[in-house]
């Protein structure tokens, strides 16, 4: 199932308006992640925990962290299906979940936040998890 664009686009803009790259194809995901340096990828979603915890948490982390990844990008589960599947291939061994977040260094996954940790946390707690990872890996 693919969500309608009119539903997804405002949710995408919550991240892309803050500088996240909108990764819509497998090729864009591969190019984004097969780069030197650090990259954050948010697997965005229409669910409530994406709206209340994941997107705000990712934005807060990037706004308030002294250390940050060199790049931030997002794929949208249920909309950019092929791009999302490609991003998830880079997130193995973790099972697919959305929302979720992966921090990569030189194309290798070094930190992952699955949906289970996002839906039980506040946006501030998600931001803190990310900022701790940024301090360690960025």
N, C-alpha and C positions, 0 to 999 in steps of 0.2 A: 504494500500500500504506500502510495506517495501522497503526502499532505499537500493541500492547495497552496500555491504561492502567496496568496493574499493573507494566509495565516502565518506562514513561515517568515516572510520578508521582514516584518517588524521585529521578530525575535532575532533574526540574523543581525539586523542593524544595531541591536543592543551591544553587540561585540564589534562589528565592522566599523561603526561610528567611532569606536575607541581605538582604532588602528589594527584590529585583527584582520589578517588576510582571509578572504572568503574563498576557501578551497573547494571548488565545485567539480573537479575531475580527478581521476586517478593520477594523471600526469602532473597536475599542480601539487598534489599531495607528495608525490615522489620527489619532485624538484624541491619542494619546501623542506622535506625531511632529510634528503640526501645532501645536506649542506654542512659546512663546518660551523661550529658554535652551538648555541643553545636555542631550542625552539619549544614553545608551549603550543599544544594542540588541544582545543576544547571540542569534544563531541557534543554538539548542541542538540536540544530536544524540545518538544512542545510541552513536556510534563511540568507540573508545578514546581518540582525541586530544581528544574533548570531555571525557571523564572525567578524563584525566591532565593535560591542558594548558589547555583553554579555560575550563572552569568554575572550576578552581582559580586560573587566571591572572586572570580577571575579579574573583573575590572578593579576591585579594591586592591588586590595583590599587586597588579601592575602600577596602580596609582601611588601606592604607599611603600613599596619595597625599595630599599637602597640598591639591591642587586636585582637585575631583571634578565630574562632571556633576551637574546638578540632579536628574536622574531616571535610573533604570536599569530596563530591561525586557527580557523574553525571549520569544521564540517558539520552538516546538519543531517542527523539520523532521520530516515523516513522521507527525505527530500533529495539530498545529494547522495543517493544510495551508493553509487560506485565509488565516489570519493570517500565516503564513510567506511565502506568495506576495505578500501586500501589503507586508510589510516589505522583501522583495527588490525590489519596484518602487521603493522609496525608495533602494535601494542601487545602482541603475543608475549608471554603466556597468559595474559589476563583475558577472561572471557568478554565478549562484547557486552557493553552496557552503555546506556545513555540516560542522562548525561554522564560524561567521564572526562578526565583530563590526563594528558601525558606530557611529561617534560623529557625532552630529548637532548643529548649532548653528542655532537658529531654523528647524528643519525641513529644513535642507540638510545633506547628507552632507559631512563635512569630513575624515574619516579612516576607513579600512577595513582590516581584517585578514582576509584570505581563509584558507581551510582550509590552503592550501599553506604559509603562514607559521606556522600554529598547529601542524600535525603535525610540523614539523621543529624545534620549539622546546620548551623546558621551560616549566612554569607560571610560573616566575620571569621568563623571557624574555618571555612573553606579557604578564605584569603590567608589565614595564618598557616595552614598546611602548605599552601603554595609558597608563601614567603620563606618558610623554613627550608623548603626544597631549593628555592632560588639562592638562598644563602649558601647552601652546600654545593650546588652544581654550577651556578652562574658566575 
